[in-house]
Amino acid sequence: MSQGGFHRSGREWFSSLPACLLLLAVVLFSTSSDIHNQMLRGGEQLWSGYYKLRADPVAPSCDPDRDIEAAVQEKMADDGGDDPMAALLGESDKDPDKIRLSIERSVEDCRKSYASYEELKDKLTPGVKAYRTVELFVADLIAFGLESQRYILVILVMLCAVTATLTRHHIAMRAMETRLDYTVSHTLQTVANAMLLGSSVIFRQSSFGSDNSMSSEELLLHNLWIIGFAALTLASLYRLIRVPDDLQEGGEVNRAFLAVPLYTVMCLISGTYFALIGHASGIGIYLGKMMELSDMFLNVGLYVWVGMMLKQTRLATLVFNVFRPWRMPPELLAVVAVLVAAVPTAYTGASGIFVIAAGAVIYSELRAAGARRQLALAATAMSGSMGVVLRPCLLVVVIAYLNREVTTDELFGWGIWVFVLTAVMFTAVALTVNRQNRFELAPASTAFPPMMGALKHLVPYALVIAAVVLLYRFALDVKMDEFSAPRLLPVIMLAILLYEQISLKNRKGRASGEINHQGLERSLRSATNDTTAEIGALLLLLGLSVSIGGVIERSHLMETFPQSFDSAWSAMLLMVVILVVLGMIMDAFGAVILVTATVAGIAYSSGIHPIHFWMVTLVAFELGYLSPPVALNHLLTRQVVGEAEVLAAQQEEGTFYQRHERIIMPLIAMGISLVLVAFVPLLFYA
């Protein structure tokens, strides 16, 4: 990467910079609605009746000086002509008093209209006009932002997917190590991308109505998908032809297939299925369904960006510095790391995002404290699992949005107890099963002073966060909650990055202006470089998860199961199995959409309480992300700590448990938690 502040590589100009601008636009558009609400309130406080002043008053067309008697005579002389309604309503028998009263009322209303017009015209001062111009501009900006959400999402997904392809960053079971791995992976990627392109073209053609017409907005969306998949196909073809020099010779075919990205596997499965049933546009249709929840998917992108900005800060290291003076045994430090990570996990939207953002720091800190590689890998994979039930996790918001039977307050309220349970289970497993270190801490007199010193370094960060939250609270009347978090968190992270650059400049005594600006710009650029590839990998995987959900839905697989059970216990047993399997093979957001459409109804009709069902779903998903054969959180851990560390861990000797601790320990902790969450509440209401 170039060291100059504004000297970017080709990738940064054509990928990271546009992605950064798109994400900033999403934040701007969402924040502008808060600004607009405050502007409307401010306008009403400054000028009473401001809502009427938002448009120029129009002079009434009536006559306030109308001659009432002449109008009465004219009305009496009018026989109604050829109007059949006049005879029907009895207007042939006219009462002059009633006519006069009606005309007097209309004249009075006309005079009031003129009085109101004159009053508004007098209030329409240059100050009002200037304020109104700004307020209406913000209103237009909001309208443009709402209309642009779908287009921004398509451009962002395809731009980042191409970047992930060119940088070999898609999520797979294992990394590409040999030439055979590379050739098999990129060949199948090219086939899958061509399948996506073909499906999108067919979907576009089939979307034209019988009169061969389509709205310009729909046509633009179709064309963006087609252009994006064409670029993605060319990118994978380019990668297939340009083989890197750092690959090993040889390879095994069965291992090579494990290097194929998960989205490619999902695409090949769903594309083949839809082609066999004569529904070649199927993948395009289900990817198009992403547009119905464009705000949710854009929020996922924002959370990834927040996670990558968190990675650029010193926060994770400074938090570990607080606990380091106690010289905790590795098992206890692993517990502390996982529990502390629950809060940022909730604020970064989903488990995988936090593993990507802070997994490398957690792993290195645990290793530095003497933790075994297997233990460090287990804790890193689990670091994103605890917080998904805590406020303001985006996944819970999506569940409440798609299911009217539950609310976010109910889910987060019970989520706290689920968090406590899973925390206790993980702590018990980590400190009892295969504990290899004596439980000894440094004396409080020795550890407490440096711990307080480490806490002082966190105080400025707390103040920066509080300042942004309070600014939004009092200036824009926006509270920090699960609905505002996607637009507040990027601003908070930008403020933290700015603070770190200012404090670094002050510590090193550097010149103020340019160096500080370049430092912030460089940190933001580095975060966005990571973000583009991660968004491409995650959102493409999410989109194809929706397509796999479509295969399950169209194959009527769920209809082979009873649509209701006489026993809630039997239903829950089936739910647990299905939900864990879905967690193994699908992304969280895609799985939630599928579960809402299929499994949830069976659970409700079988007597399982909706809140109970979704708590079970969240825990089952997390168990699925930690379970082979896919084990998404372990794949992301491998991605951030490096293939070499995982291979070194697999070569360590010991008992069966010690050699596979990174897999077994999370399964024990989350498995016991799932059983308790699923079946204990049934004792009280089933």
C-alpha positions as CSV (number, residue, x, y, z in Angstrom):
1,M,0.0,0.0,0.0
2,S,1.3,3.4,-0.8
3,Q,2.3,5.5,2.1
4,G,1.0,8.8,0.8
5,G,-2.2,10.1,2.1
6,F,-4.0,10.2,-1.2
7,H,-1.9,7.9,-3.4
8,R,-4.0,4.9,-3.8
9,S,-3.6,1.6,-5.6
10,G,-5.8,0.7,-8.5
11,R,-7.9,-1.5,-6.2
12,E,-8.4,1.3,-3.8
13,W,-9.5,3.7,-6.5
14,F,-11.9,1.3,-8.2
15,S,-13.1,-0.7,-5.2
16,S,-12.4,0.6,-1.7
17,L,-13.0,4.3,-2.4
18,P,-16.4,3.7,-4.2
19,A,-17.4,1.3,-1.4
20,C,-16.5,3.9,1.3
21,L,-18.5,6.5,-0.5
22,L,-21.5,4.2,-0.8
23,L,-21.4,3.3,2.9
24,L,-21.0,7.0,3.9
25,A,-24.0,7.7,1.6
26,V,-26.1,5.1,3.5
27,V,-25.1,6.8,6.8
28,L,-25.8,10.2,5.4
29,F,-29.2,9.3,4.0
30,S,-30.3,7.6,7.3
31,T,-29.0,10.4,9.4
32,S,-30.7,13.0,7.2
33,S,-34.1,11.7,8.3
34,D,-33.2,12.5,11.9
35,I,-32.0,16.0,10.8
36,H,-35.2,16.6,8.9
37,N,-37.4,15.7,11.8
38,Q,-35.5,18.2,14.0
39,M,-35.8,20.8,11.2
40,L,-39.5,20.4,11.1
41,R,-39.8,20.8,14.8
42,G,-37.5,23.8,14.8
43,G,-39.4,25.4,12.0
44,E,-42.7,25.0,13.9
45,Q,-41.1,26.5,17.0
46,L,-39.7,29.5,15.1
47,W,-42.7,30.1,13.0
48,S,-46.1,28.9,14.2
49,G,-47.8,27.0,11.4
50,Y,-44.5,26.3,9.6
51,Y,-46.0,23.2,8.0
52,K,-48.3,25.4,5.9
53,L,-45.3,27.6,4.9
54,R,-43.4,24.7,3.3
55,A,-45.1,25.7,0.1
56,D,-46.0,29.1,-1.3
57,P,-49.6,30.0,-0.4
58,V,-52.0,30.0,-3.4
59,A,-54.6,32.8,-3.6
60,P,-58.2,31.5,-3.4
61,S,-60.2,31.6,-6.7
62,C,-63.5,32.6,-5.0
63,D,-65.0,36.1,-4.8
64,P,-65.1,37.4,-1.1
65,D,-67.2,40.5,-2.2
66,R,-69.9,38.5,-4.0
67,D,-73.3,40.1,-4.2
68,I,-75.4,37.7,-2.1
69,E,-78.8,38.9,-3.3
70,A,-77.8,38.9,-6.9
71,A,-76.5,35.4,-6.4
72,V,-79.7,34.2,-4.9
73,Q,-81.8,35.6,-7.7
74,E,-79.4,34.0,-10.3
75,K,-79.8,30.7,-8.5
76,M,-83.6,31.0,-8.4
77,A,-83.7,31.8,-12.1
78,D,-81.6,28.7,-12.9
79,D,-83.9,25.8,-13.7
80,G,-81.1,23.3,-13.8
81,G,-81.1,22.9,-17.6
82,D,-80.8,19.3,-18.7
83,D,-79.3,18.2,-15.4
84,P,-81.3,15.0,-14.4
85,M,-79.9,15.3,-10.9
86,A,-81.7,18.6,-10.3
87,A,-85.1,17.0,-10.6
88,L,-84.0,13.9,-8.7
89,L,-82.9,16.1,-5.8
90,G,-85.9,18.2,-5.8
91,E,-84.2,21.4,-6.9
92,S,-87.2,22.4,-9.0
93,D,-88.9,23.4,-5.7
94,K,-86.3,26.0,-4.5
95,D,-86.3,27.7,-1.1
96,P,-84.7,31.2,-1.4
97,D,-83.9,31.3,2.3
98,K,-81.9,28.0,2.1
99,I,-80.1,29.3,-1.0
100,R,-79.3,32.6,0.7
101,L,-77.9,30.7,3.8
102,S,-75.8,28.5,1.6
103,I,-74.3,31.4,-0.4
104,E,-73.6,33.4,2.8
105,R,-71.7,30.4,4.2
106,S,-69.6,30.1,1.0
107,V,-68.8,33.8,1.1
108,E,-67.8,33.5,4.7
109,D,-65.5,30.6,3.9
110,C,-64.1,32.5,1.0
111,R,-63.2,35.5,3.3
112,K,-61.6,33.1,5.8
113,S,-59.5,31.6,3.0
114,Y,-58.4,35.1,1.9
115,A,-57.6,36.0,5.5
116,S,-55.5,32.8,5.9
117,Y,-53.8,33.5,2.6
118,E,-52.8,37.1,3.6
119,E,-51.6,35.9,7.0
120,L,-49.4,33.2,5.4
121,K,-48.1,35.6,2.8
122,D,-47.1,38.0,5.6
123,K,-45.3,35.2,7.5
124,L,-43.4,34.2,4.4
125,T,-40.3,36.3,5.2
126,P,-36.9,35.9,3.6
127,G,-35.8,34.0,6.7
128,V,-38.6,31.5,6.3
129,K,-37.8,31.1,2.6
130,A,-34.1,30.4,3.3
131,Y,-34.9,27.9,6.1
132,R,-37.5,26.3,3.9
133,T,-35.0,25.9,1.0
134,V,-32.6,24.0,3.3
135,E,-35.4,21.9,4.9
136,L,-36.9,20.9,1.5
137,F,-33.4,20.0,0.2
138,V,-33.0,17.6,3.2
139,A,-36.5,16.2,2.5
140,D,-35.5,15.6,-1.2
141,L,-32.3,14.0,0.0
142,I,-34.2,11.5,2.2
143,A,-36.5,10.7,-0.7
144,F,-33.6,10.1,-3.0
145,G,-31.9,8.0,-0.3
146,L,-34.9,5.8,0.1
147,E,-35.3,5.3,-3.6
148,S,-31.5,4.6,-4.0
149,Q,-31.2,1.9,-1.3
150,R,-31.8,-1.0,-3.7
151,Y,-29.4,0.4,-6.3
152,I,-26.7,1.1,-3.6
153,L,-27.1,-2.5,-2.3
154,V,-26.7,-4.1,-5.8
155,I,-23.6,-1.9,-6.6
156,L,-22.1,-2.6,-3.2
157,V,-22.6,-6.3,-3.4
158,M,-21.2,-6.7,-6.9
159,L,-18.3,-4.3,-6.4
160,C,-17.3,-6.1,-3.2
161,A,-17.9,-9.6,-4.7
162,V,-15.5,-8.8,-7.6
163,T,-13.0,-7.5,-5.0
164,A,-13.3,-10.7,-2.9
165,T,-12.7,-12.8,-6.1
166,L,-9.7,-10.8,-7.3
167,T,-8.2,-11.0,-3.8
168,R,-9.0,-14.7,-3.2
169,H,-11.0,-13.8,-0.1
170,H,-14.2,-15.8,-0.4
171,I,-15.1,-18.1,2.5
172,A,-14.2,-21.8,1.9
173,M,-13.5,-24.9,4.0
174,R,-9.8,-24.5,3.5
175,A,-7.4,-22.1,1.8
176,M,-6.0,-22.6,-1.7
177,E,-2.5,-24.0,-1.3
178,T,-1.7,-25.9,-4.4
179,R,-2.1,-25.3,-8.1
180,L,-4.8,-28.0,-8.2
181,D,-6.7,-26.2,-5.4
182,Y,-6.5,-23.0,-7.3
183,T,-7.6,-24.5,-10.7
184,V,-10.5,-26.4,-9.3
185,S,-11.7,-23.5,-7.1
186,H,-11.6,-20.8,-9.8
187,T,-13.0,-23.2,-12.5
188,L,-16.1,-23.8,-10.4
189,Q,-16.3,-20.2,-9.4
190,T,-16.3,-19.2,-13.1
191,V,-19.1,-21.8,-13.8
192,A,-21.1,-20.6,-10.8
193,N,-20.7,-16.9,-11.8
194,A,-21.7,-17.7,-15.4
195,M,-24.8,-19.5,-14.0
196,L,-25.7,-16.4,-11.9
197,L,-25.2,-14.3,-15.0
198,G,-27.4,-16.5,-17.1
199,S,-30.1,-16.7,-14.5
200,S,-30.2,-12.9,-14.2
201,V,-30.5,-12.5,-18.0
202,I,-33.4,-15.0,-18.1
203,F,-35.1,-13.4,-15.1
204,R,-34.8,-10.0,-16.9
205,Q,-36.4,-11.4,-20.0
206,S,-39.2,-13.2,-18.1
207,S,-40.0,-10.0,-16.1
208,F,-41.2,-8.1,-19.2
209,G,-45.0,-8.0,-19.2
210,S,-47.3,-9.2,-22.0
211,D,-47.0,-5.7,-23.5
212,N,-43.2,-6.0,-23.4
213,S,-43.0,-3.2,-20.8
214,M,-41.1,-2.7,-17.5
215,S,-40.7,0.2,-15.2
216,S,-37.4,2.1,-15.6
217,E,-36.5,1.4,-12.0
218,E,-37.0,-2.4,-12.4
219,L,-35.1,-2.4,-15.7
220,L,-32.2,-0.5,-14.0
221,L,-32.0,-3.1,-11.2
222,H,-32.0,-6.0,-13.7
223,N,-29.3,-4.3,-15.7
224,L,-27.2,-3.7,-12.6
225,W,-27.4,-7.4,-11.6
226,I,-26.4,-8.5,-15.1
227,I,-23.5,-6.0,-15.3
228,G,-22.3,-7.1,-11.9
229,F,-22.4,-10.8,-12.6
230,A,-20.8,-10.3,-15.9
231,A,-17.9,-8.5,-14.1
232,L,-17.8,-11.2,-11.5
233,T,-17.6,-13.9,-14.2
234,L,-14.7,-12.0,-15.9
235,A,-13.0,-11.6,-12.6
236,S,-13.0,-15.3,-11.8
237,L,-12.0,-16.1,-15.4
238,Y,-9.1,-13.7,-15.1
239,R,-8.0,-15.3,-11.8
240,L,-8.3,-18.8,-13.4
241,I,-5.9,-17.7,-16.2
242,R,-3.5,-15.7,-14.0
243,V,-2.1,-18.4,-11.7
244,P,0.0,-17.0,-8.9
245,D,3.6,-18.1,-8.5
246,D,3.4,-18.7,-4.7
247,L,1.3,-21.9,-5.0
248,Q,2.7,-25.4,-4.3
249,E,2.8,-28.0,-7.1
250,G,0.5,-31.0,-7.1
251,G,-2.4,-31.5,-4.8
252,E,-5.3,-33.9,-4.1
253,V,-8.7,-33.7,-5.8
254,N,-10.7,-34.3,-2.7
255,R,-8.8,-31.6,-0.8
256,A,-9.1,-29.2,-3.8
257,F,-12.9,-29.3,-3.7
258,L,-12.7,-28.1,0.0
259,A,-11.0,-24.9,-1.4
260,V,-14.2,-24.1,-3.4
261,P,-16.0,-21.0,-1.8
262,L,-19.2,-21.8,0.0
263,Y,-21.2,-19.4,-2.1
264,T,-20.0,-21.3,-5.2
265,V,-21.2,-24.6,-3.8
266,M,-24.6,-23.1,-2.9
267,C,-24.9,-21.6,-6.4
268,L,-24.1,-24.8,-8.2
269,I,-26.6,-26.7,-6.0
270,S,-29.4,-24.2,-6.3
271,G,-28.7,-23.4,-10.0
272,T,-28.7,-27.1,-11.0
273,Y,-31.9,-27.7,-9.1
274,F,-33.7,-24.8,-10.7
275,A,-32.5,-25.8,-14.1
276,L,-33.7,-29.3,-13.7
277,I,-37.2,-28.2,-12.7
278,G,-37.3,-25.8,-15.7
279,H,-37.0,-22.6,-13.6
280,A,-33.7,-21.3,-14.8
281,S,-34.4,-17.8,-13.5
282,G,-34.8,-19.1,-9.9
283,I,-31.4,-17.9,-8.5
284,G,-32.0,-14.4,-10.0
285,I,-35.5,-14.3,-8.5
286,Y,-34.2,-15.2,-5.0
287,L,-31.3,-12.8,-5.3
288,G,-33.9,-10.1,-6.3
289,K,-35.7,-10.8,-3.0
290,M,-32.7,-9.2,-1.3
291,M,-34.2,-5.9,-2.6
292,E,-37.2,-6.3,-0.4
293,L,-34.9,-6.2,2.7
294,S,-32.3,-3.8,1.2
295,D,-32.1,-1.8,4.4
296,M,-31.3,-4.9,6.4
297,F,-28.5,-6.0,4.0
298,L,-27.1,-2.5,3.9
299,N,-27.0,-2.6,7.7
300,V,-25.0,-5.8,7.5
301,G,-22.5,-3.9,5.3
302,L,-22.4,-1.0,7.8
303,Y,-21.7,-3.5,10.6
304,V,-18.9,-5.1,8.7
305,W,-17.4,-1.6,8.1
306,V,-17.7,-0.9,11.9
307,G,-16.0,-4.2,12.6
308,M,-13.1,-3.4,10.3
309,M,-12.8,0.1,11.8
310,L,-12.7,-1.5,15.3
311,K,-9.8,-3.6,14.0
312,Q,-7.9,-0.4,13.1
313,T,-8.2,0.9,16.7
314,R,-6.3,0.0,19.8
315,L,-9.5,-0.8,21.8
316,A,-9.1,-4.6,21.8
317,T,-5.5,-4.4,23.0
318,L,-6.3,-1.8,25.6
319,V,-9.1,-4.0,27.0
320,F,-6.8,-6.9,27.3
321,N,-4.3,-4.6,29.1
322,V,-6.9,-4.2,31.9
323,F,-6.8,-7.9,32.7
324,R,-3.1,-8.7,32.0
325,P,-1.9,-7.5,35.5
326,W,-3.8,-10.3,37.1
327,R,-1.7,-12.9,35.3
328,M,-4.8,-15.1,34.7
329,P,-4.3,-18.8,33.7
330,P,-5.0,-19.2,30.0
331,E,-8.4,-20.9,30.6
332,L,-9.7,-18.1,32.7
333,L,-8.4,-15.4,30.3
334,A,-10.2,-17.3,27.5
335,V,-13.4,-17.1,29.5
336,V,-12.9,-13.3,30.1
337,A,-12.1,-12.7,26.4
338,V,-15.3,-14.5,25.2
339,L,-17.5,-12.8,27.8
340,V,-16.1,-9.3,27.2
341,A,-16.4,-9.9,23.4
342,A,-20.2,-10.4,23.8
343,V,-20.8,-6.6,23.9
344,P,-19.0,-5.6,20.7
345,T,-20.5,-8.7,19.1
346,A,-24.0,-7.4,19.8
347,Y,-22.9,-4.0,18.3
348,T,-21.3,-5.5,15.2
349,G,-24.4,-7.3,14.1
350,A,-23.5,-11.0,14.1
351,S,-20.9,-13.4,15.3
352,G,-18.9,-13.7,12.1
353,I,-18.3,-10.0,11.8
354,F,-16.7,-9.7,15.2
355,V,-14.5,-12.8,14.7
356,I,-13.2,-11.1,11.5
357,A,-12.7,-7.8,13.3
358,A,-11.1,-8.8,16.6
359,G,-10.3,-12.5,16.2
360,A,-6.6,-12.0,15.4
361,V,-6.1,-9.8,18.5
362,I,-7.9,-12.3,20.8
363,Y,-5.9,-15.2,19.5
364,S,-2.5,-13.4,19.8
365,E,-3.3,-12.1,23.3
366,L,-4.3,-15.6,24.5
367,R,-1.2,-17.1,23.0
368,A,1.0,-14.5,24.6
369,A,-0.6,-15.5,28.0
370,G,0.4,-19.0,27.4
371,A,-2.8,-20.5,26.0
372,R,-2.6,-23.6,23.9
373,R,-3.2,-23.1,20.2
374,Q,-6.3,-25.3,20.4
375,L,-7.7,-23.3,23.4
376,A,-6.9,-20.0,21.7
377,L,-8.6,-21.1,18.5
378,A,-11.7,-22.3,20.4
379,A,-12.0,-19.0,22.3
380,T,-11.5,-17.0,19.1
381,A,-14.3,-18.9,17.3
382,M,-16.6,-18.5,20.3
383,S,-15.8,-14.8,20.8
384,G,-18.7,-14.0,18.4
385,S,-21.2,-16.4,19.8
386,M,-22.3,-15.0,23.1
387,G,-23.5,-11.5,22.1
388,V,-26.1,-12.4,19.4
389,V,-28.9,-12.4,22.0
390,L,-28.0,-9.0,23.4
391,R,-29.2,-5.5,22.5
392,P,-28.8,-4.2,19.8
393,C,-27.9,-7.2,17.7
394,L,-29.1,-6.8,14.1
395,L,-30.1,-10.5,13.8
396,V,-32.7,-10.1,16.6
397,V,-34.1,-6.9,15.0
398,V,-34.5,-8.9,11.7
399,I,-36.4,-11.7,13.5
400,A,-38.8,-9.1,15.1
401,Y,-39.2,-7.4,11.7
402,L,-40.2,-10.6,10.0
403,N,-42.3,-12.1,12.8
404,R,-45.2,-10.1,14.3
405,E,-45.5,-12.6,17.1
406,V,-42.4,-11.2,18.9
407,T,-40.9,-7.8,19.6
408,T,-37.3,-6.7,20.1
409,D,-38.0,-5.8,23.7
410,E,-39.2,-9.3,24.5
411,L,-36.4,-11.0,22.6
412,F,-33.7,-8.9,24.2
413,G,-35.3,-9.2,27.6
414,W,-35.1,-13.0,27.5
415,G,-31.8,-12.8,25.6
416,I,-30.0,-11.6,28.7
417,W,-30.9,-14.8,30.6
418,V,-29.8,-16.9,27.6
419,F,-26.5,-15.0,27.6
420,V,-26.0,-15.7,31.3
421,L,-26.7,-19.4,30.8
422,T,-24.3,-19.8,27.8
423,A,-21.6,-17.8,29.8
424,V,-21.9,-20.1,32.8
425,M,-21.7,-23.2,30.5
426,F,-18.6,-21.9,28.7
427,T,-17.0,-20.9,32.0
428,A,-17.7,-24.3,33.5
429,V,-16.4,-26.2,30.5
430,A,-13.3,-24.1,30.1
431,L,-12.3,-24.2,33.8
432,T,-13.1,-27.9,34.5
433,V,-12.7,-30.0,31.4
434,N,-9.0,-30.6,30.6
435,R,-7.8,-27.6,32.7
436,Q,-4.0,-27.7,32.5
437,N,-3.0,-24.7,34.7
438,R,-3.4,-24.0,38.4
439,F,-6.0,-21.4,39.2
440,E,-3.8,-18.7,40.6
441,L,-4.1,-15.0,40.2
442,A,-1.6,-12.2,41.0
443,P,-2.2,-10.6,44.4
444,A,-4.6,-7.8,44.4
445,S,-2.0,-5.4,45.8
446,T,0.2,-6.2,42.8
447,A,-2.5,-6.3,40.0
448,F,-4.9,-3.5,41.0
449,P,-2.6,-0.4,40.5
450,P,-1.6,-1.4,36.9
451,M,-5.2,-2.4,36.2
452,M,-6.4,1.1,37.2
453,G,-3.6,2.6,35.1
454,A,-4.8,0.5,32.1
455,L,-8.4,1.6,32.7
456,K,-7.4,5.3,32.5
457,H,-6.4,4.7,28.9
458,L,-10.0,3.6,28.1
459,V,-11.6,6.7,29.7
460,P,-11.0,8.9,26.6
461,Y,-12.7,6.3,24.4
462,A,-15.7,6.2,26.7
463,L,-15.9,10.0,26.6
464,V,-15.7,10.0,22.8
465,I,-18.5,7.4,22.6
466,A,-20.6,9.3,25.1
467,A,-20.1,12.5,23.2
468,V,-21.4,11.1,19.9
469,V,-24.3,9.4,21.7
470,L,-25.3,12.5,23.5
471,L,-24.9,14.6,20.4
472,Y,-27.4,12.4,18.6
473,R,-29.6,12.3,21.7
474,F,-30.0,16.0,22.3
475,A,-29.3,17.5,18.8
476,L,-31.3,14.9,16.8
477,D,-33.5,13.3,19.5
478,V,-32.1,9.9,18.6
479,K,-31.5,7.3,21.3
480,M,-28.8,4.6,21.0
481,D,-30.9,1.4,20.4
482,E,-31.2,-1.5,18.0
483,F,-32.8,0.7,15.4
484,S,-30.4,3.6,15.4
485,A,-27.2,1.6,16.0
486,P,-26.4,1.0,12.3
487,R,-26.1,4.7,11.6
488,L,-24.6,5.7,15.0
489,L,-21.8,3.1,15.2
490,P,-20.0,4.2,12.0
491,V,-20.0,7.8,13.3
492,I,-18.7,6.6,16.7
493,M,-15.9,4.6,15.1
494,L,-14.9,7.5,12.9
495,A,-14.8,9.7,16.0
496,I,-12.6,7.1,17.8
497,L,-10.2,6.9,14.8
498,L,-10.0,10.7,14.8
499,Y,-9.2,10.7,18.5
500,E,-6.5,8.1,18.1
501,Q,-4.8,10.1,15.4
502,I,-5.0,13.4,17.4
503,S,-3.6,11.6,20.5
504,L,-0.9,10.0,18.5
505,K,0.1,13.4,17.0
506,N,0.2,15.0,20.5
507,R,2.3,12.1,21.9
508,K,4.9,12.3,19.1
509,G,4.9,16.0,18.8
510,R,4.2,16.0,15.1
511,A,3.0,18.9,13.0
512,S,-0.8,19.2,13.3
513,G,-2.6,19.6,10.0
514,E,-1.5,17.3,7.3
515,I,-0.1,14.4,9.2
516,N,-3.2,14.1,11.4
517,H,-5.5,14.1,8.3
518,Q,-3.4,11.6,6.5
519,G,-3.4,9.3,9.5
520,L,-7.2,9.3,9.8
521,E,-7.5,8.9,6.0
522,R,-5.0,6.0,6.0
523,S,-6.8,4.2,8.9
524,L,-10.2,4.6,7.2
525,R,-8.7,3.5,3.9
526,S,-7.2,0.4,5.5
527,A,-10.5,-0.4,7.2
528,T,-12.4,0.0,3.9
529,N,-9.9,-2.2,2.1
530,D,-10.7,-5.0,4.5
531,T,-14.4,-4.2,4.4
532,T,-14.8,-4.5,0.6
533,A,-13.6,-8.1,0.6
534,E,-15.5,-9.1,3.7
535,I,-18.8,-7.5,2.5
536,G,-18.3,-9.3,-0.9
537,A,-17.7,-12.6,0.8
538,L,-20.5,-12.3,3.4
539,L,-23.3,-10.7,1.3
540,L,-22.7,-13.0,-1.6
541,L,-22.8,-16.0,0.8
542,L,-25.9,-14.5,2.4
543,G,-27.6,-14.0,-1.0
544,L,-26.9,-17.6,-2.1
545,S,-28.2,-18.8,1.4
546,V,-31.5,-17.2,0.4
547,S,-31.3,-19.1,-2.9
548,I,-30.7,-22.4,-1.0
549,G,-33.6,-21.5,1.1
550,G,-35.6,-21.2,-2.1
551,V,-34.6,-24.7,-3.1
552,I,-35.7,-26.1,0.3
553,E,-39.0,-24.1,0.0
554,R,-39.7,-25.2,-3.6
555,S,-38.8,-28.8,-3.1
556,H,-41.5,-28.9,-0.4
557,L,-39.0,-30.6,1.9
558,M,-40.6,-29.1,5.0
559,E,-44.0,-30.5,3.9
560,T,-42.7,-34.0,4.5
561,F,-42.7,-33.1,8.2
562,P,-46.0,-32.8,10.2
563,Q,-47.3,-29.3,10.1
564,S,-48.1,-29.5,13.8
565,F,-47.4,-31.9,16.6
566,D,-49.6,-33.1,19.5
567,S,-46.6,-32.8,21.8
568,A,-44.5,-29.6,22.1
569,W,-41.6,-31.9,23.3
570,S,-41.6,-33.8,20.0
571,A,-41.9,-30.6,18.0
572,M,-39.0,-29.1,19.9
573,L,-36.8,-32.1,19.3
574,L,-37.4,-31.8,15.6
575,M,-36.9,-28.0,15.7
576,V,-33.5,-28.3,17.4
577,V,-32.3,-30.8,14.8
578,I,-33.5,-28.7,11.9
579,L,-32.2,-25.4,13.2
580,V,-28.7,-26.7,14.0
581,V,-28.5,-28.2,10.5
582,L,-29.6,-24.9,9.0
583,G,-26.9,-23.1,11.1
584,M,-24.3,-25.5,9.7
585,I,-25.1,-24.8,6.1
586,M,-26.6,-21.3,5.9
587,D,-25.7,-17.8,6.8
588,A,-27.7,-16.4,9.8
589,F,-29.8,-13.8,8.0
590,G,-30.7,-16.2,5.1
591,A,-31.5,-18.9,7.6
592,V,-33.8,-16.5,9.6
593,I,-35.8,-15.7,6.4
594,L,-36.2,-19.4,5.6
595,V,-37.1,-20.4,9.2
596,T,-39.7,-17.6,9.2
597,A,-41.3,-19.0,6.1
598,T,-41.3,-22.7,7.0
599,V,-40.3,-23.9,10.4
600,A,-41.7,-21.1,12.6
601,G,-45.4,-21.9,11.8
602,I,-44.9,-25.6,12.7
603,A,-43.5,-24.6,16.1
604,Y,-46.3,-22.1,16.9
605,S,-49.0,-24.6,15.9
606,S,-47.4,-27.2,18.1
607,G,-47.7,-25.1,21.2
608,I,-44.2,-23.7,21.4
609,H,-44.2,-20.1,22.5
610,P,-42.8,-17.7,19.8
611,I,-40.2,-16.1,22.1
612,H,-39.0,-19.5,23.3
613,F,-38.8,-20.7,19.7
614,W,-36.6,-17.8,18.6
615,M,-34.3,-18.0,21.6
616,V,-33.8,-21.7,20.7
617,T,-33.2,-20.6,17.1
618,L,-30.5,-18.2,18.0
619,V,-28.6,-20.7,20.2
620,A,-29.1,-23.5,17.6
621,F,-27.6,-21.2,14.9
622,E,-24.6,-20.5,17.0
623,L,-24.1,-24.2,17.7
624,G,-24.4,-24.7,13.9
625,Y,-21.7,-22.1,13.2
626,L,-19.4,-24.0,15.5
627,S,-20.2,-27.5,14.2
628,P,-18.5,-29.4,11.4
629,P,-18.7,-29.9,8.5
630,V,-18.9,-26.2,7.6
631,A,-18.3,-24.5,11.1
632,L,-18.4,-21.0,9.7
633,N,-16.9,-19.3,12.8
634,H,-14.0,-21.7,12.6
635,L,-13.5,-20.9,9.0
636,L,-13.5,-17.2,9.8
637,T,-11.0,-17.9,12.6
638,R,-8.7,-19.7,10.2
639,Q,-9.0,-16.7,7.9
640,V,-7.9,-14.1,10.5
641,V,-5.2,-16.1,12.4
642,G,-3.7,-17.7,9.4
643,E,-3.5,-21.2,7.9
644,A,-0.1,-21.8,9.5
645,E,-1.4,-21.5,13.1
646,V,-4.3,-23.8,12.5
647,L,-2.1,-26.4,10.9
648,A,0.4,-26.1,13.9
649,A,-2.6,-26.6,16.3
650,Q,-3.6,-29.8,14.4
651,Q,-0.1,-31.2,14.8
652,E,0.0,-30.7,18.5
653,E,0.1,-34.0,20.5
654,G,-2.0,-35.0,23.5
655,T,-5.3,-36.7,24.3
656,F,-8.2,-36.8,21.7
657,Y,-9.8,-33.9,23.5
658,Q,-6.6,-31.9,23.5
659,R,-6.0,-32.5,19.8
660,H,-9.5,-31.4,18.9
661,E,-10.3,-28.9,21.7
662,R,-11.0,-26.0,19.3
663,I,-14.0,-28.0,18.0
664,I,-15.1,-30.0,21.1
665,M,-15.1,-27.4,23.8
666,P,-17.5,-24.9,22.0
667,L,-19.7,-27.9,21.0
668,I,-20.0,-29.0,24.7
669,A,-20.7,-25.5,26.0
670,M,-23.2,-24.5,23.3
671,G,-24.7,-28.0,23.1
672,I,-25.6,-28.1,26.8
673,S,-26.9,-24.6,26.6
674,L,-29.1,-25.5,23.6
675,V,-30.6,-28.5,25.4
676,L,-31.4,-26.4,28.5
677,V,-32.8,-23.5,26.5
678,A,-34.9,-25.8,24.4
679,F,-36.4,-28.2,26.9
680,V,-36.4,-26.6,30.4
681,P,-39.0,-23.9,29.6
682,L,-41.3,-26.6,28.3
683,L,-41.6,-27.9,31.9
684,F,-43.4,-24.7,32.8
685,Y,-45.9,-24.2,30.0
686,A,-46.1,-27.3,27.8
